[in-house]
Amino acid sequence: MSAILKKHVEKFVNIDEAAFQEVLAFFDMIPVKKKENLMEEGEFCNYHFFVEQGCIRKFFLKENGMEQTTEFALEHWWMTDNFAFERREQSGFYIQAIEPSVVLRISHDNRAALLKEFPFMEHYFRMVYQRAYAAAERRIRFLYELSREDLYLHFADSYPQFVQRIPQYLLASFLGFTPEYLSEIRNKLRS
């Protein structure tokens, strides 16, 4: 079970099947329905989620009640409210399934126990966090540097699987557009 997580871990550390099965025991496998929340704003952020199958997103509600998507995760990606998870605080975000999904979740306590028992997993999680931080830095730069159209083109080029799987209104929310504006860009590019 969980060949996807094993393959991901093996990108960063050497692990045999027996050790991986012991590591896997620290996780819970959770099936999630489309639009089901894994976490809600105001809840204590006790879990870090690994997408085994499907697609999830992180978002918050703006003062006007509109949803602002900040992150997506497909198979083999991690997601949590990192700030709240590390500090064991209430989250300012929702995490929700975009499509029927299966996630592995690890609690804060289980992750601490995992890292104590398997110190090599510290390297794995460090690499996961470093990559996520680097991706966030690039996204911030692109938000400031690129035109709206170029931002969409860059995203579509870099992550075609997201453009194919994510509803247009959620993609627009992530890019900071209205759905209508994203439609205009897509129509312009088709002509």
Rosetta blueprint (number, residue, H / E / L):
1 M L
2 S L
3 A H
4 I H
5 L H
6 K H
7 K H
8 H H
9 V H
10 E H
11 K L
12 F L
13 V L
14 N L
15 I L
16 D L
17 E H
18 A H
19 A H
20 F H
21 Q H
22 E H
23 V H
24 L H
25 A L
26 F L
27 F L
28 D E
29 M E
30 I E
31 P E
32 V E
33 K L
34 K L
35 K L
36 E L
37 N E
38 L E
39 M E
40 E L
41 E L
42 G L
43 E L
44 F E
45 C L
46 N L
47 Y E
48 H E
49 F E
50 F E
51 V E
52 E E
53 Q E
54 G L
55 C L
56 I E
57 R E
58 K E
59 F E
60 F E
61 L E
62 K L
63 E L
64 N L
65 G L
66 M L
67 E E
68 Q E
69 T E
70 T E
71 E E
72 F E
73 A E
74 L L
75 E L
76 H L
77 W L
78 W E
79 M E
80 T L
81 D L
82 N H
83 F H
84 A H
85 F H
86 E H
87 R H
88 R L
89 E L
90 Q E
91 S L
92 G L
93 F L
94 Y E
95 I E
96 Q E
97 A E
98 I L
99 E L
100 P L
101 S E
102 V E
103 V E
104 L E
105 R E
106 I E
107 S E
108 H H
109 D H
110 N H
111 R H
112 A H
113 A H
114 L H
115 L H
116 K H
117 E H
118 F L
119 P L
120 F H
121 M H
122 E H
123 H H
124 Y H
125 F H
126 R H
127 M H
128 V H
129 Y H
130 Q H
131 R H
132 A H
133 Y H
134 A H
135 A H
136 A H
137 E H
138 R H
139 R H
140 I H
141 R H
142 F H
143 L H
144 Y H
145 E H
146 L L
147 S L
148 R H
149 E H
150 D H
151 L H
152 Y H
153 L H
154 H H
155 F H
156 A H
157 D H
158 S H
159 Y L
160 P H
161 Q H
162 F H
163 V H
164 Q H
165 R H
166 I L
167 P L
168 Q H
169 Y H
170 L H
171 L H
172 A H
173 S H
174 F H
175 L H
176 G L
177 F L
178 T L
179 P H
180 E H
181 Y H
182 L H
183 S H
184 E H
185 I H
186 R H
187 N H
188 K H
189 L H
190 R H
191 S L
